[in-house]
Amino acid sequence: MEKIKPRTLSGFMELLPEEQQLFRRMIQTLEDTYSLYGFTPLDTPLIEASEILLAKGGGETEKQIYRFTKGDADLSLRFDLTVPLARYVAQHSAELAFPFRRFQVGKVYRGERAQRGRFREFYQADIDIIGDEKLDIMNEAEIPSVIYRAFTRLGLKRFRIRLNNRKVLNGFFELLGLSDRAADILRTIDKLEKIGADKVLELLRELGIDDAKGEEIIRFISTGGDTPAVLAALEAYRGRNETFDLGAEELATVVRYMEGFGVPSDFFTVDLTIARGLDYYTGTVYETVMTDHPEIGSICSGGRYDNLAEYYTDRKLPGVGISIGLTRLFFVLNDRKLLNPAYPVFPSDVLILPMTDAPACAVGLATYFRERGIRAQLYSEKKKFKAKVGYADKLRIPFVVFLGEDELSSGTVSLKDLRTGEQQAMSKELAASVIAGAVAALKQRSLIGADETISI
Amino acid sequence: MEKIKPRTLSGFMELLPEEQQLFRRMIQTLEDTYSLYGFTPLDTPLIEASEILLAKGGGETEKQIYRFTKGDADLSLRFDLTVPLARYVAQHSAELAFPFRRFQVGKVYRGERAQRGRFREFYQADIDIIGDEKLDIMNEAEIPSVIYRAFTRLGLKRFRIRLNNRKVLNGFFELLGLSDRAADILRTIDKLEKIGADKVLELLRELGIDDAKGEEIIRFISTGGDTPAVLAALEAYRGRNETFDLGAEELATVVRYMEGFGVPSDFFTVDLTIARGLDYYTGTVYETVMTDHPEIGSICSGGRYDNLAEYYTDRKLPGVGISIGLTRLFFVLNDRKLLNPAYPVFPSDVLILPMTDAPACAVGLATYFRERGIRAQLYSEKKKFKAKVGYADKLRIPFVVFLGEDELSSGTVSLKDLRTGEQQAMSKELAASVIAGAVAALKQRSLIGADETISI
């Protein structure tokens, strides 16, 4: 029979078992953290009516979307988790309690040009808090604390959450009489870090903004220093524009409560350059950068919006949310060797090797271990001794139990620690406790870092 | 602005938050159980080249598949998890250790005719053990023990795993000189339970099988009684056909070790009517039925196959696997009210209600709880007292903490148990321990059953 070459599509990440364990642990850590803050898990279909997903329409989205027909139906694969959330909340609003806090970790699809580190199928890990008509500013202080805790639990040591407030920027543009061009200006200054002040000034000039105002914009958003210094600088502009004042007030409030929510002050900073290209943000906006790897860009972004589901309902649903591009983050961490090579990725805690032709005892032992929560695999293939131990080695299983004539007659097991090479006869009770203890200790290791603690 | 009616597609299950928590718990229970047996998690793309997915081709699959083009690429959504597994193992075989044990829980797509309880997007939860050239019979005894433990942990009390062996059936047909029609006969007798003996006899007649042989087939597969009785009945046919003898031997071995693997004898039975329509099974086959709901059909099926990846590689990869159609199972359990209404589905363990205008203390308390693993939500909206407590009620959050002037001045918190209505002032340390204890107890509840223990 002629064979079809097995392959995955370009732009689709597929992991080998060890990497998959790391990736899975990453998802679990995020989900556990999100749950601590009262976010409830959600799962929406990957396929939606194109009309729903493209309600906003236009731009890159429409070009990149996976769209097709099945029978009469015009269908599309979701390209983010926000549009399905908007649809979900609009559809089920009568049955939800607001504020509605949900997390969702799932795959999304974008037919981007294939290139290294870019994916067409990728996981996003989102949290959002949706209010009914109103949503208190405290939620905007809480969101970054979720992110702080999530990254910290993953083992990330050096990162910074950058904050800004869109009202501050918009108010400032109003002050300059430029509010009609606010969206264009936002898109332009968002590039400051990437292209530099001169280029931004040039682009602003193309928008019809004279150099005096252009320079003032750049000077304003470049306000440096620590958080109190930036907040103090904003005070200088107070009292001249309502939007600006409200934004400055919100920013101060968010900053004031973030520490209470558990974010140490050196893990966040107010950065007036942060605009987030998306034009639907209306309040606090966030980006997160790895301090020693700014070139990676933001690994977690989001912000406050005033109207989540305007395409589907008249109900005003303001919210605040943030998203981690998980597949890309994993790729980058893996690629730069920032994942902990000592993190436990073995599929079993112990491999049981029956050394006689009577496997009943080994079967019973496997069951005994499993009943105690120990992940046990019984190796029943007829192979040479070396191949059996080699199997445990290849899978990095830390313990092997041998059950030979001696053990069967004395009612003991021989437990070998493959990391030290030590082997000892003992009761199955003791073996269980040795294995459980060692594995619990291994699981304390952090996913990111370890030896890289210094370099991350 | 004109609104687009928010909706999901027909045949796509979407759950409200409480049901979603149950569904998620179901997945987690399965994944945890699979892990106990040394299965490693896998995640493959939802989209594959059509050529890969349709390598086997033909039949219903091709009609039901979601197939589309993107650019030049002919793409399809996976319709099961077995074909992607075959492709994965063939593609990565050099990097895998055999036997390769993997579990995968993921969505698959089939454009079936929409009807109640049938889904076009649904979860499958699969385990497979893949050998290289050979795979020991012990694996066939172990697989049903995974299923037994998984369903037991979900809370299912009355179910039965039915076993058969394809070699027994094939050998029996050889005995009758009917091996050329084995596949057709298998498909026919698979319907025995559904359509009855007379109809089966009629269909066999249409296959050119005379009534004497037809009746012998039906008599054989209807061999009743408990497991030892059926195995004893097989002994009567021994020594006349090699395939039959091997099958009988395998069946006896599987039965012998299943108890050692922890499956009580009243949870499985040898049933010679089980054929499984799919023609690639070659050894043990499994079905699982809920004893009091036989009309639901098999909730978990699978078996032994000899050549997993023949379309992609020359390497012979025998295996044994089993699959749970999770979305359908959840639908059926939910529909028949077999899920435990008392199972905890609240998104937070405690809701913190600041009763003054100084939320700093409440923020600190939320952080304190979260650091101790308690899922805490701070309610910061400006609402009436009743609305705040109503929010906790609607989400079924079991505890509320009030922080008013009294509490702030005395350094205590007021903890209210919403289930009993009891409220008491106490230290935050005590509150944390009360909440953690109560929630841990609630989580002991089983997902399925409780009051339904008797009826399942």
HADDOCK unambig.tbl for C-alpha pairs under 7 A between the chains (distance, minus, plus):
assign (segid A and resid 3 and name CA) (segid B and resid 311 and name CA) 5.23 0.50 0.50
assign (segid A and resid 3 and name CA) (segid B and resid 312 and name CA) 4.89 0.50 0.50
assign (segid A and resid 3 and name CA) (segid B and resid 313 and name CA) 6.14 0.50 0.50
assign (segid A and resid 4 and name CA) (segid B and resid 52 and name CA) 6.95 0.50 0.50
assign (segid A and resid 4 and name CA) (segid B and resid 311 and name CA) 6.14 0.50 0.50
assign (segid A and resid 4 and name CA) (segid B and resid 312 and name CA) 4.99 0.50 0.50
assign (segid A and resid 5 and name CA) (segid B and resid 312 and name CA) 5.83 0.50 0.50
assign (segid A and resid 6 and name CA) (segid B and resid 87 and name CA) 5.43 0.50 0.50
assign (segid A and resid 6 and name CA) (segid B and resid 90 and name CA) 6.51 0.50 0.50
assign (segid A and resid 6 and name CA) (segid B and resid 91 and name CA) 5.23 0.50 0.50
assign (segid A and resid 6 and name CA) (segid B and resid 312 and name CA) 5.75 0.50 0.50
assign (segid A and resid 7 and name CA) (segid B and resid 91 and name CA) 6.46 0.50 0.50
assign (segid A and resid 8 and name CA) (segid B and resid 48 and name CA) 6.60 0.50 0.50
assign (segid A and resid 9 and name CA) (segid B and resid 48 and name CA) 6.51 0.50 0.50
assign (segid A and resid 9 and name CA) (segid B and resid 49 and name CA) 6.93 0.50 0.50
assign (segid A and resid 12 and name CA) (segid B and resid 45 and name CA) 6.53 0.50 0.50
assign (segid A and resid 14 and name CA) (segid B and resid 44 and name CA) 5.93 0.50 0.50
assign (segid A and resid 14 and name CA) (segid B and resid 45 and name CA) 6.96 0.50 0.50
assign (segid A and resid 17 and name CA) (segid B and resid 40 and name CA) 6.68 0.50 0.50
assign (segid A and resid 17 and name CA) (segid B and resid 42 and name CA) 6.68 0.50 0.50
assign (segid A and resid 20 and name CA) (segid B and resid 41 and name CA) 6.86 0.50 0.50
assign (segid A and resid 20 and name CA) (segid B and resid 42 and name CA) 6.52 0.50 0.50
assign (segid A and resid 21 and name CA) (segid B and resid 41 and name CA) 6.76 0.50 0.50
assign (segid A and resid 35 and name CA) (segid B and resid 375 and name CA) 6.34 0.50 0.50
assign (segid A and resid 36 and name CA) (segid B and resid 370 and name CA) 5.91 0.50 0.50
assign (segid A and resid 36 and name CA) (segid B and resid 373 and name CA) 6.80 0.50 0.50
assign (segid A and resid 36 and name CA) (segid B and resid 374 and name CA) 6.39 0.50 0.50
assign (segid A and resid 36 and name CA) (segid B and resid 375 and name CA) 3.97 0.50 0.50
assign (segid A and resid 36 and name CA) (segid B and resid 376 and name CA) 6.11 0.50 0.50
assign (segid A and resid 37 and name CA) (segid B and resid 375 and name CA) 5.74 0.50 0.50
assign (segid A and resid 37 and name CA) (segid B and resid 376 and name CA) 5.51 0.50 0.50
assign (segid A and resid 37 and name CA) (segid B and resid 377 and name CA) 5.65 0.50 0.50
assign (segid A and resid 38 and name CA) (segid B and resid 347 and name CA) 5.15 0.50 0.50
assign (segid A and resid 38 and name CA) (segid B and resid 348 and name CA) 4.59 0.50 0.50
assign (segid A and resid 38 and name CA) (segid B and resid 375 and name CA) 5.84 0.50 0.50
assign (segid A and resid 38 and name CA) (segid B and resid 376 and name CA) 5.84 0.50 0.50
assign (segid A and resid 38 and name CA) (segid B and resid 377 and name CA) 5.24 0.50 0.50
assign (segid A and resid 39 and name CA) (segid B and resid 347 and name CA) 6.17 0.50 0.50
assign (segid A and resid 40 and name CA) (segid B and resid 17 and name CA) 6.68 0.50 0.50
assign (segid A and resid 40 and name CA) (segid B and resid 347 and name CA) 5.15 0.50 0.50
assign (segid A and resid 41 and name CA) (segid B and resid 20 and name CA) 6.86 0.50 0.50
assign (segid A and resid 41 and name CA) (segid B and resid 21 and name CA) 6.75 0.50 0.50
assign (segid A and resid 42 and name CA) (segid B and resid 17 and name CA) 6.69 0.50 0.50
assign (segid A and resid 42 and name CA) (segid B and resid 20 and name CA) 6.52 0.50 0.50
assign (segid A and resid 44 and name CA) (segid B and resid 14 and name CA) 5.93 0.50 0.50
assign (segid A and resid 45 and name CA) (segid B and resid 12 and name CA) 6.53 0.50 0.50
assign (segid A and resid 45 and name CA) (segid B and resid 14 and name CA) 6.95 0.50 0.50
assign (segid A and resid 48 and name CA) (segid B and resid 8 and name CA) 6.61 0.50 0.50
assign (segid A and resid 48 and name CA) (segid B and resid 9 and name CA) 6.52 0.50 0.50
assign (segid A and resid 49 and name CA) (segid B and resid 9 and name CA) 6.93 0.50 0.50
assign (segid A and resid 52 and name CA) (segid B and resid 4 and name CA) 6.96 0.50 0.50
assign (segid A and resid 66 and name CA) (segid B and resid 70 and name CA) 6.99 0.50 0.50
assign (segid A and resid 68 and name CA) (segid B and resid 68 and name CA) 5.97 0.50 0.50
assign (segid A and resid 70 and name CA) (segid B and resid 66 and name CA) 6.99 0.50 0.50
assign (segid A and resid 87 and name CA) (segid B and resid 6 and name CA) 5.44 0.50 0.50
assign (segid A and resid 90 and name CA) (segid B and resid 6 and name CA) 6.51 0.50 0.50
assign (segid A and resid 91 and name CA) (segid B and resid 6 and name CA) 5.22 0.50 0.50
assign (segid A and resid 91 and name CA) (segid B and resid 7 and name CA) 6.46 0.50 0.50
assign (segid A and resid 97 and name CA) (segid B and resid 391 and name CA) 6.52 0.50 0.50
assign (segid A and resid 97 and name CA) (segid B and resid 394 and name CA) 6.73 0.50 0.50
assign (segid A and resid 97 and name CA) (segid B and resid 395 and name CA) 6.94 0.50 0.50
assign (segid A and resid 135 and name CA) (segid B and resid 381 and name CA) 6.61 0.50 0.50
assign (segid A and resid 136 and name CA) (segid B and resid 380 and name CA) 6.24 0.50 0.50
assign (segid A and resid 136 and name CA) (segid B and resid 381 and name CA) 5.43 0.50 0.50
assign (segid A and resid 138 and name CA) (segid B and resid 380 and name CA) 6.55 0.50 0.50
assign (segid A and resid 260 and name CA) (segid B and resid 360 and name CA) 6.72 0.50 0.50
assign (segid A and resid 260 and name CA) (segid B and resid 363 and name CA) 5.77 0.50 0.50
assign (segid A and resid 260 and name CA) (segid B and resid 364 and name CA) 5.35 0.50 0.50
assign (segid A and resid 261 and name CA) (segid B and resid 363 and name CA) 5.86 0.50 0.50
assign (segid A and resid 261 and name CA) (segid B and resid 364 and name CA) 6.41 0.50 0.50
assign (segid A and resid 261 and name CA) (segid B and resid 367 and name CA) 5.62 0.50 0.50
assign (segid A and resid 262 and name CA) (segid B and resid 367 and name CA) 6.33 0.50 0.50
assign (segid A and resid 311 and name CA) (segid B and resid 3 and name CA) 5.22 0.50 0.50
assign (segid A and resid 311 and name CA) (segid B and resid 4 and name CA) 6.13 0.50 0.50
assign (segid A and resid 312 and name CA) (segid B and resid 3 and name CA) 4.87 0.50 0.50
assign (segid A and resid 312 and name CA) (segid B and resid 4 and name CA) 4.98 0.50 0.50
assign (segid A and resid 312 and name CA) (segid B and resid 5 and name CA) 5.84 0.50 0.50
assign (segid A and resid 312 and name CA) (segid B and resid 6 and name CA) 5.75 0.50 0.50
assign (segid A and resid 313 and name CA) (segid B and resid 3 and name CA) 6.13 0.50 0.50
assign (segid A and resid 347 and name CA) (segid B and resid 38 and name CA) 5.13 0.50 0.50
assign (segid A and resid 347 and name CA) (segid B and resid 39 and name CA) 6.17 0.50 0.50
assign (segid A and resid 347 and name CA) (segid B and resid 40 and name CA) 5.15 0.50 0.50
assign (segid A and resid 348 and name CA) (segid B and resid 38 and name CA) 4.60 0.50 0.50
assign (segid A and resid 360 and name CA) (segid B and resid 260 and name CA) 6.72 0.50 0.50
assign (segid A and resid 363 and name CA) (segid B and resid 260 and name CA) 5.78 0.50 0.50
assign (segid A and resid 363 and name CA) (segid B and resid 261 and name CA) 5.87 0.50 0.50
assign (segid A and resid 364 and name CA) (segid B and resid 260 and name CA) 5.34 0.50 0.50
assign (segid A and resid 364 and name CA) (segid B and resid 261 and name CA) 6.41 0.50 0.50
assign (segid A and resid 367 and name CA) (segid B and resid 261 and name CA) 5.61 0.50 0.50
assign (segid A and resid 367 and name CA) (segid B and resid 262 and name CA) 6.31 0.50 0.50
assign (segid A and resid 370 and name CA) (segid B and resid 36 and name CA) 5.93 0.50 0.50
assign (segid A and resid 373 and name CA) (segid B and resid 36 and name CA) 6.79 0.50 0.50
assign (segid A and resid 374 and name CA) (segid B and resid 36 and name CA) 6.40 0.50 0.50
assign (segid A and resid 375 and name CA) (segid B and resid 35 and name CA) 6.35 0.50 0.50
assign (segid A and resid 375 and name CA) (segid B and resid 36 and name CA) 4.00 0.50 0.50
assign (segid A and resid 375 and name CA) (segid B and resid 37 and name CA) 5.76 0.50 0.50
assign (segid A and resid 375 and name CA) (segid B and resid 38 and name CA) 5.85 0.50 0.50
assign (segid A and resid 376 and name CA) (segid B and resid 36 and name CA) 6.13 0.50 0.50
assign (segid A and resid 376 and name CA) (segid B and resid 37 and name CA) 5.52 0.50 0.50
assign (segid A and resid 376 and name CA) (segid B and resid 38 and name CA) 5.85 0.50 0.50
assign (segid A and resid 377 and name CA) (segid B and resid 37 and name CA) 5.65 0.50 0.50
assign (segid A and resid 377 and name CA) (segid B and resid 38 and name CA) 5.23 0.50 0.50
assign (segid A and resid 380 and name CA) (segid B and resid 136 and name CA) 6.22 0.50 0.50
assign (segid A and resid 380 and name CA) (segid B and resid 138 and name CA) 6.53 0.50 0.50
assign (segid A and resid 381 and name CA) (segid B and resid 135 and name CA) 6.62 0.50 0.50
assign (segid A and resid 381 and name CA) (segid B and resid 136 and name CA) 5.43 0.50 0.50
assign (segid A and resid 391 and name CA) (segid B and resid 97 and name CA) 6.52 0.50 0.50
assign (segid A and resid 394 and name CA) (segid B and resid 97 and name CA) 6.73 0.50 0.50
assign (segid A and resid 395 and name CA) (segid B and resid 97 and name CA) 6.96 0.50 0.50
